[in-house]
């Protein structure tokens, strides 16, 4: 909507100097909007990670009876899956990725993103590991922001938590 308003103003202007000024105003405005959005997404990431950490603390403090730790199941009847498949997940993550928040001298950046798909299909405990800190944070934000829930993994006919790994690579162009 804002783009259309700037375009109307741009198209109505006859003076080329003023047109260039309108274009620069639009680019500056969009850059600031991206920056505001990135700050908001980073705040959401921090809140989510803090809530997950607090949840782990509550579990540790409230468990008074020693229990045998659950042995992670390696074999599943059906692995967790994103609606539309892995390519749909990659496409959505790339659309949600905020490139303005990635700073790198290297042209090809890689990260391995690991996360948990819960029994209800939600994503938790997203952790990206790679050489570029800003790329890792943007990957985590993008994964927390996906719009659809996963189909959970199934073991013996019941949904289970599933650790999912997603390798990401981005090539920066000048």
N, C-alpha and C positions, 0 to 999 in steps of 0.2 A: 504494500500500500504506500509506504513512504517512497519507494523507488518510483512508483507511478506519479506521485506528486512532484518529485524532483524532475522527472521526465517532462511533465506538463510545463513546468516553469522553464526548463531548458529549451523545449521546442518553441515556446512562445517568445523567447528572447531572440532579437535580431542582431544585436551587437555581439560579435565574436569574443571580444574581451570579457563581456559579462557572462557569456556561455562558458568560457573557460573557468571563470570564478565560480559559477554554479556547479560545474563538474567537480572542481576541487573541494567545494563545500560538501558535496555529496560523498566524495571519497573519504574526507575527514570524518564526517558524521558516521559513516558505516564502520570505519576503523574504531571509533569510540564505542559504537554499539557492540562490536565484536569484543572489545576489551571489557565492557560491562558484563556481557554474557559469559565471558571466560571467568571473570571474578565470581560470578554467581555459581557457575558450574564447579569451580574450585571449592567454594564454600560448601556446596552440596557433597562433594567428595570428602572433604574433611569431616563434615557432620556424620556421614555414613560410616566412615572408618572409625570415628570416635564411638559411635553407637555400637559397632561390631566389637570394638575392644572392650567397652563397658559390659556388653553382653557376655563376653568370655570371662570377665572378672566375676560377674554375678554367678556364673555357673561354677567357677572354682570355689567361691566363698560359700555357696549354699550346699554344695555336696558334702555332707557330713559323714556319710557311710562310704567306705572305700569300695569302689566297684572295679571290676576287671575291665580294662579298656577294651573297647570294641575293636576287633581286628578288621582292618579295612578290607573290603571285598574287592578283589581284582576282577573277577569274572562277573559280568552282568548279562542278564537276558537281553536287555536292550539298553544301549548307551543313551545318555541325554542328547537331545537334538533340538535345534532351533527351528521354528516353523519356516519352511522353505529351504532348510538345509544350511550347511556351512557357508556356501557362497552368498546366501541371503544375509547371514550374520556379518560376513566380511563387508558386504555392500553397505549395510546399515551403520556399522562401525566407521567405515570410511566417510559416510555422509555426516556422522556426528562428530568426527574428528576436527578439532580446532587447530588448523595449521598455523594461525597467527600466534599461538602459544608455544610453538616449537622453535627452539634456537639451536642451530647446529652449523658447524663449519664443514662437516662431513655430508656428502650428498646422498648417501644411502644409510638410513637408520633402521635398526632392527630391535625388536623386543619380543620376549616371550611372555604372554599374559596368561596367568593361571587364575582360575576363580572356581567357586563352588556353585553348582546348580543344586538348589535345595529341593526337597521333596515336592514343594508346590510350584517349582519351575522358576523361582526368582533367583537372581544372581547375588551372591555375597562374597566377601573376602577376595576382592579383586587385587591382584598384585602383579605389576609389570616389572620385568627385569630386563635391562638392556644397558647399553653404554651411555644413553642420553636421558638425563633426568626429566627434562621437559617433555620429551616424547613419551616416556613412561607414564607421567602424570596425565597427559592428554589421552593416552590409551585407556587408563583406568576410568577417567571421566566418561569417555565414550561408551565403555562397556556397562557402567552403572546406568547409562542413559538409554540403553536399547528399549524399544517400545513394547516388545512382545515377551511373554514368558516362554521359557524352554519347555519342551516335553521332558519330564524327569526320566532319569534312568530307572530301569525296572530290574529287580532281583526277586525271584520266586513270586512273581505277580504283584509285588508291592513296590511303590516308589521309594527310592533311596537317594541320599546325597551323592553327588558325583563331582569329582574334580576334573575340570575341563581345561585344556591348554589350547591357546590360540596364538600361533606365531604371526607377528605383524612386521611388515617391511614397508618403508616409505622412501621414495626417491624424490629428493628436492630438486627442482629445476629453477634456474635463474631467470 
